[in-house]
Amino acid sequence: MQPDPTAEGALGLVGQLLDAPAPEPALREVGQVAEAGDGIAIVTGMSRALADELVIFSGGVQGMVFDLEPGRFGTVLLGPPEAVLPGDEVRRTRRVVSVPVGAGLLGRVVDALGRPLDGMGPVSCQLLRPVEADARGVLDRTPVRRPLATGLKAVDAAIPIGLGQRELIIGDRQTGKTSIAVDAILNQMTTGVACIYCAIGQRGDAVAKVLGAIRDGGMMENTIAVIAGDGEAPGLAYIAPYAAMAMAEALADKGRDVLIVFDDLTHHAQSYRELSLLLRRPPGREAYPGDIFYVHARLLERAGQFAKSAGAGSITALPVVETQSGNLSAYIPTNLISITDGQLYLSPRLVRKNQFPAVDLGLSVSRVGGKAQTRAMRDIAGNLRVTLSQFEELEDFARFGTRLDPATRDRLTRGAAARAALRQPERDPMPAVEQLAVLTCAMNGVLDGLDEGHAAAAIQAIRQAIRQDDAGLADTLAADAPMDEVQRDRVLDLGRKAAASAGGGNGRDA
């Protein structure tokens, strides 16, 4: 009888298994869900969990250890809360919450955990980075000396921003806060600055509109979108800005300049308050927990201009915060004003006057960016702020039909021209050369006496003329030199001819 080869193979396999060394025992710590709430879960039976550690529930939902108490800990859910029920098993992962980072994320739309939302397949980044990290030390930083051009005259001339700065965008609803941030992203088309747009608690249609504008502007391939919408778990809204900052740090470590927009930190603070109240943390002012200042400070302190020893990159942060009826003294706005290096305040009063962007130059300030501003633009900006300040003081008196002396009428006329020069439509970023030409013409009488329609046409004509003959302004800006008299006269001559061809302009000098 022939031996059965199948039986011999089976016996050989059994012999190999018996002779193989025994597997190492695996220690797995398991707990149970004692309570489950709206976005949180209380876990018992697990004594070794660490703060910010990632845990996995039996339904596959991830969570982050948030509160550590004797015999139990509170967990923030990073997924649908309805998938977590009392009695479910909870496993430790022995690692903190991390996200994929790297250049492979550019052009992608992801959630707060780095999972793709754009239907373009898996993210091609293998490196993981914890969402929480210590900010760079003082010795790893250098002064802000390079400008970040937003393409907006009202910002680049009067409230300049530097690479590595943290500039707050603050204002009421519907005043154009997100629009300024999106225009700043679109203006980086030729600068090489990588951009990150982090949406926190925003409606889906609002996020889609922003992403559509970035795609239409050709910046999507150089932008990462981190989305935690209003329908997501509050835990995802809480970690979203930290995840976006971790992605920015990975690019800055490679020497890249990064612009990151947090839209907005009002919703972030609200999500943190919601989670804290559900976990029975003691409420403080306006029911926010006592560490809400630290929550935002440790996020924004990670931005800056870094030294060569730290990669020589930079992270410029534009956090957005919403006010109620212009109340700048509310809790979250005052916290963020004290953390950041200045603020762009968008005034409802200017919105009602159809002044867009509605940047209030009186309440806006940049504590750093002026050091990075070019000399020619700085010379124009000083006269601009004074002219507008005088104009706004006199404007109210002029409404009553008071008889005004010629000098006062001239100040009103020049102020109206300066305000008209600062008007700028959405999605139309303006190069620095064109900004300088338009503002020079406005401050020297070329736009005096024009109504809104004629002023807009004259500005477009001036921009077109300066594209064809920039009068050496590009070299002046590149050399950080003041504008000389020959250049000024040349720009004004071009401006008068362009304004006249557009049907306006009186050619009157200052």
C-alpha positions in Angstrom: 0.0 0.0 0.0 1.3 3.4 -1.0 1.7 6.0 1.9 -0.8 8.9 1.8 1.1 12.1 1.0 -1.6 14.2 2.5 -1.3 12.5 5.8 2.5 12.8 5.8 2.2 16.6 5.1 -0.3 17.0 8.0 1.9 15.1 10.4 5.0 17.2 9.3 3.1 20.4 9.9 1.9 19.2 13.4 5.5 18.3 14.2 6.8 21.8 13.2 4.1 23.4 15.4 5.1 21.3 18.4 8.8 22.0 17.9 8.3 25.8 17.4 8.9 28.1 20.5 5.9 29.1 22.4 4.6 32.6 21.5 5.3 35.4 23.9 2.4 36.2 26.2 0.6 39.4 25.1 -0.7 41.7 27.8 -3.8 43.5 26.8 -5.5 45.9 29.2 -9.3 46.0 28.7 -11.9 48.2 30.3 -15.6 48.7 30.0 -17.9 51.7 29.2 -19.7 52.6 32.4 -21.5 55.7 31.0 -21.9 57.0 27.4 -23.0 60.5 26.6 -23.2 63.0 23.8 -19.6 62.8 22.6 -18.0 61.4 25.8 -17.7 58.0 27.6 -16.8 57.1 31.1 -14.5 54.0 31.2 -13.9 51.8 34.3 -11.7 48.8 34.9 -8.6 50.2 33.3 -6.0 51.6 35.7 -3.0 52.4 33.5 -4.3 54.7 30.8 -2.3 57.9 30.0 -3.5 61.4 29.3 -4.3 62.0 25.6 -3.9 58.3 24.9 -5.9 56.8 22.0 -8.3 54.1 23.0 -10.5 51.8 20.8 -14.0 50.8 21.6 -15.4 47.5 20.6 -17.5 49.1 17.8 -14.4 50.5 16.2 -14.8 54.1 17.4 -11.7 55.8 18.6 -11.5 57.9 21.7 -9.0 60.1 23.5 -8.4 59.9 27.3 -9.4 63.3 28.6 -10.0 63.0 32.4 -8.1 60.7 34.8 -9.8 59.9 38.1 -9.3 57.1 40.6 -10.8 53.9 39.1 -12.2 55.6 36.0 -11.4 58.0 33.3 -13.3 60.3 30.9 -12.9 59.8 27.2 -13.7 62.1 24.3 -15.2 60.2 21.4 -13.6 60.8 18.0 -16.5 59.2 16.1 -20.2 58.8 16.2 -21.4 58.6 19.8 -24.3 56.4 19.0 -21.9 53.6 18.2 -20.7 53.5 21.9 -22.9 51.9 24.5 -22.6 51.1 28.2 -20.9 47.7 28.6 -18.8 48.0 25.5 -15.2 46.8 25.7 -12.4 49.4 25.5 -8.8 48.6 24.6 -5.6 50.7 25.1 -3.4 51.5 22.1 -0.4 52.7 24.2 0.0 55.7 21.8 -1.3 59.3 21.8 -3.6 60.7 19.2 -1.6 61.2 16.0 -2.2 62.2 12.4 -0.4 61.5 9.1 1.9 64.4 8.1 4.0 65.3 5.1 3.9 66.9 1.6 1.6 64.0 0.5 -1.3 65.8 2.2 -1.1 68.8 -0.1 -4.2 68.9 -2.3 -6.2 66.7 0.0 -9.3 67.2 2.1 -9.1 65.2 5.4 -10.8 65.0 8.8 -9.2 65.8 12.1 -7.6 62.3 12.2 -6.1 62.7 8.7 -8.7 60.4 7.1 -9.5 61.4 3.5 -12.9 63.1 2.8 -12.4 63.9 -0.9 -12.8 60.4 -2.4 -9.3 60.4 -3.8 -8.1 57.3 -2.1 -5.8 56.8 0.9 -3.4 59.5 2.0 0.1 58.8 0.8 1.8 59.8 4.1 3.3 57.1 6.3 4.8 59.4 9.0 2.6 60.0 12.0 2.9 63.0 14.4 1.2 63.5 17.7 -1.4 66.3 17.6 -0.1 67.7 20.9 3.5 69.0 21.0 5.5 71.6 22.9 6.1 74.9 21.2 9.5 75.7 19.9 11.8 77.4 22.5 13.1 81.0 22.2 16.5 79.8 20.9 14.8 78.0 18.0 13.1 81.2 16.8 14.2 84.2 14.9 12.6 87.7 14.5 9.9 88.2 11.9 11.5 90.0 9.0 9.7 88.8 5.8 6.3 90.0 4.8 3.3 87.7 4.1 1.4 89.4 1.3 -2.3 89.0 1.5 -3.1 90.9 -1.7 -5.5 93.2 0.2 -4.6 96.9 0.2 -6.2 97.5 3.6 -4.0 94.8 5.2 -0.7 94.9 3.4 -0.5 98.7 3.6 -1.9 99.6 7.0 -2.0 96.3 9.0 0.9 94.3 7.5 1.5 90.6 8.5 4.9 89.0 8.6 5.8 85.3 8.0 5.7 83.7 11.4 3.1 86.1 12.9 -0.1 85.3 14.6 -2.8 87.7 13.5 -6.3 87.4 14.8 -9.2 88.1 12.4 -12.1 89.3 14.5 -15.6 90.6 13.9 -19.3 89.9 13.9 -21.1 87.4 11.7 -21.2 88.2 8.0 -18.5 90.8 8.1 -16.1 88.9 5.7 -13.7 87.2 8.2 -13.4 84.0 6.2 -13.2 86.0 2.9 -10.0 87.7 4.1 -8.5 84.4 5.1 -9.4 82.8 1.7 -8.0 85.8 -0.2 -4.8 85.5 1.8 -4.5 81.8 0.7 -5.2 82.6 -2.9 -2.5 85.3 -2.9 0.2 82.6 -2.2 -0.1 81.3 -5.8 3.4 82.6 -6.7 5.0 82.8 -3.3 5.6 79.1 -2.6 3.9 79.3 0.8 2.0 76.1 1.7 -1.5 76.7 3.1 -3.7 74.8 5.6 -7.4 75.7 6.0 -8.9 74.2 9.2 -12.7 74.4 9.4 -14.0 74.0 12.9 -17.8 73.6 13.4 -18.6 75.2 10.1 -21.7 74.3 8.0 -21.1 72.0 5.1 -22.3 74.5 2.5 -19.9 77.2 3.9 -17.0 74.7 3.8 -17.9 73.7 0.2 -17.9 77.3 -0.8 -14.5 77.9 0.6 -13.0 74.8 -0.9 -14.6 75.8 -4.3 -13.0 79.2 -4.1 -9.6 77.7 -3.3 -9.9 75.3 -6.3 -11.1 78.0 -8.6 -8.1 80.1 -7.6 -5.7 77.3 -8.4 -4.4 76.9 -4.9 -5.8 73.5 -3.9 -2.7 71.6 -5.0 -0.7 73.6 -2.4 -3.3 73.5 0.3 -4.4 71.0 3.0 -8.0 71.2 4.1 -8.7 69.8 7.6 -12.5 69.7 8.1 -14.4 69.1 11.4 -17.9 70.2 10.4 -20.9 71.1 12.6 -22.2 67.6 12.2 -19.1 65.9 13.5 -18.4 64.7 17.0 -17.3 67.6 19.3 -14.1 65.7 20.0 -13.1 66.0 16.4 -13.8 69.7 16.5 -11.6 69.9 19.6 -8.5 68.2 18.1 -8.8 69.6 14.6 -6.7 72.7 15.1 -4.0 70.7 16.9 -4.0 68.2 14.0 -3.7 71.0 11.5 -0.8 72.5 13.5 1.0 69.2 13.6 0.7 69.0 9.7 2.1 72.6 9.5 5.0 71.8 11.8 6.0 68.8 9.6 6.2 71.1 6.6 8.0 73.9 8.5 10.6 71.3 9.7 11.5 70.8 6.0 12.1 74.6 5.6 8.6 75.4 4.1 6.7 78.6 4.9 3.2 77.7 6.0 0.0 79.8 6.3 -2.6 78.2 8.6 -6.2 79.5 9.0 -8.3 78.4 12.0 -12.0 79.0 11.1 -13.0 79.6 13.7 -11.8 79.3 17.3 -15.2 80.5 18.7 -16.6 77.1 17.7 -13.5 75.4 19.1 -14.0 77.0 22.5 -17.6 76.0 22.4 -16.8 72.4 21.7 -14.3 72.3 24.5 -16.8 73.8 26.9 -19.4 71.2 25.8 -17.0 68.3 26.5 -15.8 69.8 29.8 -19.3 70.3 31.1 -20.3 66.7 30.1 -17.3 65.4 32.0 -18.3 67.4 35.0 -15.3 69.8 35.0 -15.9 72.9 37.1 -17.2 75.8 35.0 -15.7 79.2 35.2 -16.5 82.5 33.4 -19.3 82.1 30.8 -19.3 78.4 31.8 -15.9 77.9 30.1 -13.5 75.7 32.0 -10.6 77.6 33.7 -8.0 76.3 31.3 -9.6 77.7 28.1 -6.8 80.3 27.8 -4.2 77.6 28.0 -6.0 75.5 25.4 -5.7 78.3 22.8 -2.3 79.6 24.0 -0.6 76.2 23.6 -2.0 76.0 20.1 -1.0 79.4 18.8 2.4 79.4 20.5 3.5 76.7 18.1 3.5 79.3 15.2 6.5 81.4 14.5 9.6 82.0 12.4 12.1 79.3 13.2 15.9 79.3 13.1 18.1 77.2 10.9 18.6 74.7 13.8 14.8 74.1 13.7 14.4 73.8 9.9 14.4 77.5 9.0 10.7 77.4 8.1 7.8 79.5 9.4 4.2 79.0 10.5 1.9 82.1 10.1 -1.4 81.6 12.0 -4.6 83.5 11.1 -7.1 82.4 13.8 -10.7 83.7 13.3 -13.0 84.5 16.1 -16.6 85.8 16.1 -17.9 88.6 18.3 -21.5 89.4 19.4 -22.6 92.9 18.5 -19.0 94.2 18.2 -18.3 93.2 21.8 -14.4 93.0 21.8 -14.4 92.6 25.6 -16.0 89.2 25.7 -14.1 86.3 27.2 -12.8 84.4 24.2 -12.0 87.5 22.1 -10.0 89.1 24.9 -8.1 85.8 25.5 -7.2 85.5 21.8 -6.3 89.2 21.5 -3.8 88.8 24.3 -2.3 85.7 22.8 -1.9 86.9 19.2 0.4 89.6 17.7 -2.3 91.8 16.6 -5.9 91.7 15.2 -7.8 92.7 12.0 -11.1 94.0 13.3 -13.9 93.9 10.7 -16.5 96.5 11.5 -20.3 96.1 10.9 -20.4 99.9 10.5 -18.1 99.7 7.5 -20.2 96.7 6.1 -23.3 98.9 6.2 -21.3 101.5 4.2 -20.5 98.8 1.6 -16.8 99.1 2.5 -15.2 95.7 1.7 -12.9 94.5 3.1 -14.4 96.0 6.2 -11.1 96.4 8.1 -11.4 99.1 10.8 -7.9 100.8 10.8 -8.6 102.4 14.2 -9.2 99.2 16.1 -6.9 96.9 14.0 -3.2 96.6 14.8 -0.2 94.6 13.8 2.5 94.4 16.5 5.1 92.6 14.3 4.4 92.8 10.6 5.4 96.4 10.3 9.0 95.3 10.8 8.7 93.2 7.7 6.9 95.8 5.6 8.8 97.4 2.7 10.0 101.0 3.1 7.9 102.3 0.2 4.7 100.8 1.5 5.4 101.9 5.0 5.8 105.5 3.8 2.4 105.4 2.1 0.7 103.6 5.1 1.6 106.4 7.6 -0.2 109.0 5.5 -3.1 106.7 4.8 -3.9 106.0 8.4 -3.8 109.7 9.4 -5.9 110.7 6.4 -8.6 108.2 7.1 -8.6 109.0 10.8 -9.2 112.7 10.1 -11.8 111.8 7.5 -13.8 109.7 9.9 -13.7 112.4 12.6 -15.1 115.0 10.1 -17.5 112.8 8.3 -20.2 112.9 10.9 -20.1 116.7 11.2 -20.4 117.1 7.4 -23.8 115.2 7.4 -25.5 118.1 9.2 -24.8 120.5 6.3 -22.4 122.6 8.3 -20.5 125.2 6.3 -16.9 124.0 6.0 -13.7 125.9 5.2 -11.8 124.8 2.1 -9.1 123.0 4.1 -11.7 120.8 5.8 -13.5 120.1 2.5 -10.1 119.0 1.0 -9.6 116.6 3.9 -13.0 115.2 3.4 -12.5 114.8 -0.3 -9.0 113.2 0.2 -10.4 110.9 2.9 -13.2 109.7 0.7 -10.7 109.0 -2.1 -8.5 107.0 0.3 -11.4 105.0 1.5 -12.5 104.3 -2.1 -9.0 103.1 -2.9 -9.1 100.5 -0.1 -12.3 98.9 -1.5 -11.5 95.6 -3.1 -13.7 92.8 -4.4 -13.4 89.3 -3.2 -11.1 86.8 -4.9 -9.1 89.7 -6.5 -5.7 89.8 -4.7 -3.5 92.6 -5.8 0.3 92.5 -6.3 2.4 94.8 -4.2 3.4 96.9 -7.2 -0.2 97.6 -8.1 -1.2 98.3 -4.4 1.6 100.9 -4.2 0.6 102.6 -7.4 -3.1 102.8 -6.5 -2.4 104.1 -3.0 0.1 106.7 -4.3 -2.4 108.0 -6.7 -5.2 108.1 -4.1 -3.0 109.9 -1.6 -2.0 112.5 -4.2 -5.4 113.6 -5.5 -5.8 111.5 -8.6 -9.1 110.0 -7.3 -10.4 113.1 -5.5 -14.0 113.9 -6.2 -14.9 110.6 -7.9 -18.0 108.7 -7.1 -17.8 105.0 -6.2 -18.3 103.7 -9.7 -15.8 106.1 -11.4 -13.3 105.5 -8.6 -13.5 101.7 -9.1 -13.0 102.1 -12.9 -10.1 104.5 -12.4 -8.4 102.0 -10.0 -8.7 99.2 -12.6 -7.2 101.5 -15.3 -4.3 102.4 -13.0 -3.6 98.7 -12.3 -3.6 98.0 -16.0 -1.3 100.9 -16.7 1.2 99.9 -14.0 1.3 96.3 -15.3 2.6 97.7 -18.6 5.0 100.2 -17.1 5.7 99.8 -13.4 8.0 102.9 -13.2 10.6 100.8 -11.4 8.4 100.1 -8.4 9.2 96.3 -8.5 12.9 97.1 -8.1 12.2 99.6 -5.3 10.1 97.1 -3.4 12.7 94.3 -3.9 15.5 96.6 -2.6 13.4 97.8 0.4 14.0 101.4 -0.7 11.8 104.5 -0.5 10.1 105.8 -3.6 12.0 108.7 -5.1 10.5 111.9 -6.6 11.1 110.7 -10.2 9.2 107.5 -9.6 6.4 109.3 -7.8 5.9 111.7 -10.6 6.0 108.9 -13.1 3.4 106.9 -11.2 1.1 110.0 -10.8 1.4 110.7 -14.6 0.4 107.2 -15.4 -2.4 107.4 -12.9 -3.8 110.6 -14.2 -3.8 109.3 -17.8 -5.4 106.0 -16.8 -8.0 107.7 -14.6 -8.9 110.1 -17.4 -9.2 107.3 -19.9 -11.6 105.6 -17.5 -13.8 108.6 -17.3 -12.6 110.2 -14.1 -9.7 111.8 -12.3 -8.9 115.4 -11.8 -5.2 115.3 -11.8 -4.9 117.5 -8.6 -1.7 117.0 -6.6 -1.5 116.9 -2.8 
